[in-house]
């Protein structure tokens, strides 16, 4: 797939594909296949309710933060948790705590949203707890 513009990964902006480049050495993705992407895991993680858990999410072309302002944030159960860059295919959502909703006795599927520099990434990762 080719975009009508190129995506600047660190600034989350579009620039003209042919004549423009991204500012400050930003990574330019000319196709959707080159964009940062989180993928669903084939086996959901099982987590206990009310127990802080680190959750490894996988993807590709995940940008490495260049300074303390660039960061990953994971949101689960309406709360924000720190997201830690491991490498270009993994991020860890640290100390994620799920609360069982009332009336759910056995399992419940949770969604974890991940944002990069306040830009929501294109996945809701299912976590089973």
MDAnalysis code that builds the backbone (N, CA, C; Angstrom):
import MDAnalysis as mda
import numpy as np

u = mda.Universe.empty(387, n_residues=129, atom_resindex=np.repeat(np.arange(129), 3), trajectory=True)
u.add_TopologyAttr("name", ["N", "CA", "C"] * 129)
u.add_TopologyAttr("resid", np.arange(1, 130))
u.add_TopologyAttr("resname", ["UNK", "UNK", "UNK", "UNK", "UNK", "UNK", "UNK", "UNK", "UNK", "UNK", "UNK", "UNK", "UNK", "UNK", "UNK", "UNK", "UNK", "UNK", "UNK", "UNK", "UNK", "UNK", "UNK", "UNK", "UNK", "UNK", "UNK", "UNK", "UNK", "UNK", "UNK", "UNK", "UNK", "UNK", "UNK", "UNK", "UNK", "UNK", "UNK", "UNK", "UNK", "UNK", "UNK", "UNK", "UNK", "UNK", "UNK", "UNK", "UNK", "UNK", "UNK", "UNK", "UNK", "UNK", "UNK", "UNK", "UNK", "UNK", "UNK", "UNK", "UNK", "UNK", "UNK", "UNK", "UNK", "UNK", "UNK", "UNK", "UNK", "UNK", "UNK", "UNK", "UNK", "UNK", "UNK", "UNK", "UNK", "UNK", "UNK", "UNK", "UNK", "UNK", "UNK", "UNK", "UNK", "UNK", "UNK", "UNK", "UNK", "UNK", "UNK", "UNK", "UNK", "UNK", "UNK", "UNK", "UNK", "UNK", "UNK", "UNK", "UNK", "UNK", "UNK", "UNK", "UNK", "UNK", "UNK", "UNK", "UNK", "UNK", "UNK", "UNK", "UNK", "UNK", "UNK", "UNK", "UNK", "UNK", "UNK", "UNK", "UNK", "UNK", "UNK", "UNK", "UNK", "UNK", "UNK", "UNK", "UNK"])
u.atoms.positions = np.array([
    [0.836, -1.181, 0.000],
    [0.000, 0.000, 0.000],
    [0.879, 1.242, 0.000],
    [0.509, 2.233, -0.774],
    [1.255, 3.474, -0.808],
    [0.334, 4.581, -0.294],
    [0.871, 5.406, 0.613],
    [0.108, 6.529, 1.149],
    [0.088, 7.662, 0.134],
    [-0.862, 8.571, 0.299],
    [-0.833, 9.791, -0.499],
    [0.182, 10.762, 0.104],
    [0.678, 10.421, 1.283],
    [1.740, 11.185, 1.919],
    [2.641, 10.189, 2.646],
    [3.791, 10.658, 3.118],
    [4.666, 9.803, 3.921],
    [4.435, 10.124, 5.394],
    [4.515, 9.112, 6.226],
    [4.247, 9.263, 7.649],
    [5.563, 9.485, 8.382],
    [5.628, 10.554, 9.173],
    [6.786, 10.828, 10.019],
    [6.508, 10.197, 11.375],
    [7.276, 9.176, 11.707],
    [6.997, 8.327, 12.866],
    [7.072, 9.088, 14.187],
    [8.100, 9.890, 14.396],
    [8.283, 10.540, 15.692],
    [7.371, 11.730, 15.915],
    [6.999, 12.425, 14.849],
    [6.129, 13.590, 15.005],
    [4.674, 13.294, 14.683],
    [4.399, 12.080, 14.207],
    [3.032, 11.667, 13.859],
    [2.372, 12.650, 12.898],
    [3.092, 12.970, 11.822],
    [2.577, 13.888, 10.815],
    [2.802, 13.312, 9.422],
    [2.050, 13.837, 8.453],
    [2.207, 13.452, 7.054],
    [2.984, 14.548, 6.322],
    [3.858, 14.109, 5.417],
    [4.555, 15.048, 4.532],
    [4.411, 14.532, 3.107],
    [4.597, 15.423, 2.146],
    [4.510, 15.031, 0.744],
    [5.504, 13.912, 0.452],
    [5.048, 12.853, -0.155],
    [5.872, 11.662, -0.393],
    [7.102, 11.956, -1.248],
    [6.956, 12.768, -2.282],
    [8.054, 12.977, -3.224],
    [8.989, 14.101, -2.790],
    [8.444, 15.252, -2.459],
    [9.288, 16.433, -2.290],
    [9.668, 16.759, -0.844],
    [9.104, 16.116, 0.126],
    [9.368, 16.491, 1.512],
    [10.046, 15.380, 2.298],
    [10.730, 15.814, 3.323],
    [11.313, 14.860, 4.257],
    [10.827, 15.231, 5.658],
    [11.009, 14.325, 6.584],
    [10.601, 14.571, 7.961],
    [11.651, 15.438, 8.652],
    [11.223, 16.263, 9.595],
    [12.115, 17.169, 10.303],
    [12.970, 16.434, 11.338],
    [14.108, 16.993, 11.645],
    [14.978, 16.540, 12.735],
    [15.347, 15.067, 12.677],
    [15.579, 14.541, 11.495],
    [15.994, 13.140, 11.382],
    [14.906, 12.142, 11.701],
    [13.654, 12.587, 11.675],
    [12.520, 11.696, 11.939],
    [12.488, 10.586, 10.890],
    [12.010, 9.421, 11.282],
    [11.895, 8.282, 10.381],
    [10.689, 8.467, 9.475],
    [10.887, 8.304, 8.171],
    [9.828, 8.497, 7.180],
    [9.352, 7.136, 6.683],
    [8.063, 6.874, 6.821],
    [7.461, 5.623, 6.347],
    [6.649, 5.929, 5.093],
    [7.091, 5.367, 3.952],
    [6.409, 5.635, 2.683],
    [5.272, 4.662, 2.391],
    [5.243, 3.531, 3.077],
    [4.165, 2.554, 2.888],
    [3.629, 2.135, 4.245],
    [2.421, 1.619, 4.263],
    [1.812, 1.183, 5.517],
    [2.622, 0.067, 6.176],
    [3.300, -0.728, 5.363],
    [4.106, -1.816, 5.898],
    [5.308, -1.310, 6.690],
    [5.711, -0.052, 6.484],
    [6.852, 0.516, 7.193],
    [6.451, 1.272, 8.460],
    [5.162, 1.439, 8.694],
    [4.694, 2.179, 9.867],
    [4.779, 1.326, 11.122],
    [4.978, 1.978, 12.271],
    [4.931, 1.238, 13.536],
    [3.582, 0.553, 13.680],
    [3.599, -0.662, 14.162],
    [2.376, -1.461, 14.208],
    [2.457, -2.449, 15.351],
    [1.409, -2.547, 16.133],
    [1.292, -3.589, 17.150],
    [0.414, -4.687, 16.599],
    [0.816, -5.933, 16.807],
    [0.043, -7.062, 16.287],
    [-0.602, -7.836, 17.427],
    [-1.731, -8.457, 17.125],
    [-2.379, -9.302, 18.122],
    [-1.502, -10.504, 18.415],
    [-1.493, -10.920, 19.658],
    [-0.781, -12.145, 19.990],
    [-1.722, -13.308, 19.729],
    [-1.172, -14.454, 19.346],
    [-2.015, -15.600, 19.030],
    [-2.615, -16.227, 20.284],
    [-1.956, -16.075, 21.414],
    [-2.456, -16.610, 22.680],
    [-2.589, -15.466, 23.667],
    [-3.800, -15.165, 24.133],
    [-3.952, -14.079, 25.098],
    [-3.230, -14.405, 26.404],
    [-2.762, -13.348, 27.066],
    [-2.145, -13.514, 28.378],
    [-3.231, -13.705, 29.432],
    [-3.021, -14.635, 30.343],
    [-3.933, -14.798, 31.476],
    [-3.341, -14.048, 32.651],
    [-4.128, -13.154, 33.230],
    [-3.653, -12.366, 34.363],
    [-4.648, -12.469, 35.499],
    [-4.134, -12.337, 36.712],
    [-4.983, -12.359, 37.894],
    [-5.520, -10.960, 38.168],
    [-6.728, -10.898, 38.687],
    [-7.322, -9.627, 39.052],
    [-6.564, -9.031, 40.232],
    [-6.342, -7.722, 40.174],
    [-5.730, -6.940, 41.242],
    [-4.276, -7.310, 41.528],
    [-3.595, -7.982, 40.611],
    [-2.177, -8.314, 40.764],
    [-1.410, -7.573, 39.672],
    [-0.482, -6.663, 40.049],
    [0.292, -5.954, 39.033],
    [1.042, -6.933, 38.130],
    [0.901, -6.752, 36.822],
    [1.463, -7.670, 35.844],
    [2.146, -6.894, 34.726],
    [3.314, -7.360, 34.302],
    [3.967, -6.798, 33.124],
    [3.452, -7.544, 31.904],
    [3.043, -6.808, 30.871],
    [2.474, -7.415, 29.676],
    [3.355, -7.056, 28.487],
    [3.871, -8.074, 27.809],
    [4.713, -7.867, 26.627],
    [3.813, -7.803, 25.393],
    [3.921, -6.711, 24.650],
    [3.187, -6.554, 23.399],
    [4.192, -6.617, 22.259],
    [3.777, -7.220, 21.153],
    [4.671, -7.359, 20.013],
    [4.174, -6.539, 18.828],
    [5.074, -6.204, 17.940],
    [4.732, -5.444, 16.753],
    [5.913, -5.413, 15.813],
    [6.009, -4.320, 15.062],
    [7.152, -4.139, 14.172],
    [7.381, -2.647, 13.957],
    [8.622, -2.305, 13.685],
    [9.037, -0.914, 13.452],
    [8.655, 0.019, 14.607],
    [8.664, -0.501, 15.829],
    [8.318, 0.330, 16.983],
    [9.452, 1.323, 17.228],
    [9.132, 2.620, 17.286],
    [10.195, 3.617, 17.442],
    [10.797, 3.613, 18.843],
    [12.115, 3.806, 18.883],
    [12.814, 3.902, 20.158],
    [12.762, 5.347, 20.626],
    [12.324, 5.581, 21.863],
    [12.312, 6.961, 22.369],
    [13.711, 7.564, 22.313],
    [13.784, 8.812, 21.841],
    [15.070, 9.498, 21.728],
    [15.368, 10.343, 22.955],
    [14.337, 10.696, 23.724],
    [14.531, 11.449, 24.960],
    [13.343, 11.183, 25.879],
    [13.340, 11.809, 27.053],
    [12.311, 11.514, 28.071],
    [10.915, 11.995, 27.679],
    [10.804, 12.882, 26.699],
    [9.478, 13.347, 26.273],
    [8.791, 12.366, 25.346],
    [9.569, 11.544, 24.663],
    [9.003, 10.543, 23.764],
    [8.799, 9.266, 24.559],
    [7.543, 8.798, 24.603],
    [7.291, 7.631, 25.442],
    [6.050, 6.879, 25.006],
    [5.974, 5.657, 25.506],
    [4.800, 4.816, 25.317],
    [3.958, 4.871, 26.575],
    [2.648, 4.908, 26.392],
    [1.707, 4.842, 27.511],
    [0.692, 3.757, 27.181],
    [0.471, 2.861, 28.137],
    [-0.528, 1.805, 27.980],
    [-1.736, 2.194, 28.821],
    [-2.919, 2.010, 28.279],
    [-4.145, 2.294, 29.023],
    [-4.959, 1.018, 29.106],
    [-5.254, 0.611, 30.331],
    [-6.056, -0.591, 30.566],
    [-6.987, -0.309, 31.731],
    [-8.211, -0.751, 31.589],
    [-9.163, -0.594, 32.686],
    [-9.316, 0.883, 33.082],
    [-9.149, 1.786, 32.097],
    [-9.305, 3.212, 32.356],
    [-8.126, 3.864, 33.055],
    [-7.035, 3.129, 33.296],
    [-5.867, 3.674, 33.970],
    [-4.660, 3.649, 33.048],
    [-3.759, 4.604, 33.236],
    [-2.537, 4.664, 32.440],
    [-1.397, 3.947, 33.149],
    [-0.582, 3.246, 32.353],
    [0.568, 2.517, 32.861],
    [1.755, 2.808, 31.961],
    [2.951, 2.743, 32.531],
    [4.153, 2.999, 31.760],
    [4.380, 1.922, 30.711],
    [4.727, 2.360, 29.515],
    [5.113, 1.438, 28.459],
    [6.608, 1.575, 28.225],
    [7.324, 0.466, 28.237],
    [8.780, 0.496, 28.094],
    [9.195, -0.118, 26.763],
    [9.984, 0.621, 26.011],
    [10.530, 0.136, 24.751],
    [11.573, -0.935, 25.059],
    [11.451, -2.109, 24.412],
    [12.429, -3.177, 24.560],
    [13.299, -3.214, 23.311],
    [12.651, -3.303, 22.158],
    [13.337, -3.277, 20.864],
    [12.293, -2.922, 19.807],
    [12.657, -2.971, 18.530],
    [11.714, -2.516, 17.500],
    [10.526, -3.451, 17.289],
    [10.454, -4.555, 18.054],
    [9.297, -5.451, 17.954],
    [8.584, -5.685, 19.290],
    [9.042, -5.082, 20.385],
    [8.428, -5.342, 21.699],
    [8.356, -4.108, 22.589],
    [7.229, -3.998, 23.291],
    [7.065, -3.008, 24.352],
    [6.501, -3.766, 25.552],
    [6.867, -3.329, 26.741],
    [6.308, -3.916, 27.962],
    [5.443, -2.863, 28.635],
    [4.194, -3.229, 28.919],
    [3.315, -2.400, 29.732],
    [3.544, -2.860, 31.170],
    [4.054, -1.964, 32.014],
    [4.510, -2.341, 33.350],
    [3.457, -2.144, 34.431],
    [3.416, -3.119, 35.320],
    [2.559, -3.069, 36.517],
    [1.088, -2.814, 36.210],
    [0.592, -3.424, 35.143],
    [-0.816, -3.281, 34.767],
    [-1.659, -4.066, 35.764],
    [-2.688, -3.419, 36.290],
    [-3.580, -4.056, 37.256],
    [-4.999, -4.010, 36.703],
    [-5.633, -5.178, 36.640],
    [-7.016, -5.269, 36.183],
    [-7.927, -5.497, 37.370],
    [-9.107, -4.912, 37.305],
    [-10.140, -5.124, 38.314],
    [-11.283, -5.868, 37.645],
    [-11.679, -6.997, 38.210],
    [-12.814, -7.728, 37.642],
    [-14.076, -6.883, 37.721],
    [-14.835, -6.795, 36.625],
    [-16.100, -6.069, 36.687],
    [-17.114, -6.856, 37.510],
    [-18.074, -6.166, 38.114],
    [-19.087, -6.860, 38.908],
    [-19.821, -7.910, 38.078],
    [-20.042, -9.065, 38.646],
    [-20.820, -10.118, 38.004],
    [-20.025, -11.010, 37.073],
    [-18.725, -10.763, 36.886],
    [-17.899, -11.615, 36.037],
    [-17.120, -12.555, 36.943],
    [-17.398, -13.839, 36.809],
    [-16.846, -14.801, 37.749],
    [-15.567, -15.473, 37.273],
    [-15.431, -15.757, 35.966],
    [-14.315, -16.601, 35.535],
    [-13.308, -15.840, 34.673],
    [-13.661, -15.476, 33.461],
    [-12.730, -14.797, 32.565],
    [-13.394, -13.582, 31.933],
    [-12.571, -12.627, 31.632],
    [-13.045, -11.412, 30.990],
    [-11.939, -10.947, 30.053],
    [-12.267, -10.481, 28.858],
    [-11.261, -10.001, 27.913],
    [-11.107, -8.491, 28.103],
    [-9.860, -8.094, 28.369],
    [-9.537, -6.681, 28.548],
    [-8.857, -6.166, 27.297],
    [-9.009, -4.889, 27.051],
    [-8.283, -4.247, 25.961],
    [-7.217, -3.338, 26.543],
    [-6.051, -3.358, 25.932],
    [-4.967, -2.462, 26.303],
    [-4.697, -1.570, 25.107],
    [-4.852, -0.270, 25.288],
    [-4.545, 0.686, 24.234],
    [-3.131, 1.200, 24.473],
    [-2.402, 1.420, 23.391],
    [-1.040, 1.935, 23.505],
    [-0.938, 3.218, 22.699],
    [-0.362, 4.238, 23.322],
    [-0.108, 5.471, 22.578],
    [1.388, 5.743, 22.567],
    [1.823, 6.377, 21.501],
    [3.213, 6.779, 21.315],
    [3.204, 8.277, 21.101],
    [3.817, 9.026, 22.024],
    [3.843, 10.489, 21.928],
    [2.445, 11.073, 21.760],
    [1.519, 10.585, 22.551],
    [0.119, 11.032, 22.543],
    [-0.640, 10.678, 21.267],
    [-0.097, 9.778, 20.453],
    [-0.774, 9.309, 19.248],
    [-1.129, 7.841, 19.450],
    [-2.411, 7.520, 19.411],
    [-2.844, 6.144, 19.649],
    [-2.397, 5.223, 18.517],
    [-1.758, 4.132, 18.885],
    [-1.320, 3.166, 17.887],
    [-2.512, 2.343, 17.413],
    [-2.365, 1.664, 16.290],
    [-3.482, 1.042, 15.590],
    [-3.822, -0.358, 16.063],
    [-3.975, -0.533, 17.381],
    [-4.326, -1.852, 17.884],
    [-4.995, -1.750, 19.232],
    [-5.954, -2.600, 19.450],
    [-6.442, -2.876, 20.801],
    [-6.003, -4.291, 21.086],
    [-5.096, -4.464, 21.983],
    [-4.519, -5.771, 22.296],
    [-5.430, -6.459, 23.322],
    [-5.899, -7.643, 23.027],
    [-6.784, -8.375, 23.931],
    [-5.970, -9.111, 24.986],
    [-6.344, -8.912, 26.218],
    [-5.717, -9.584, 27.342],
    [-6.824, -10.298, 28.102],
    [-6.628, -11.532, 28.397],
    [-7.660, -12.315, 29.080],
    [-7.316, -12.423, 30.553],
    [-8.287, -12.192, 31.405],
    [-7.989, -12.250, 32.839],
    [-9.138, -12.856, 33.610],
])
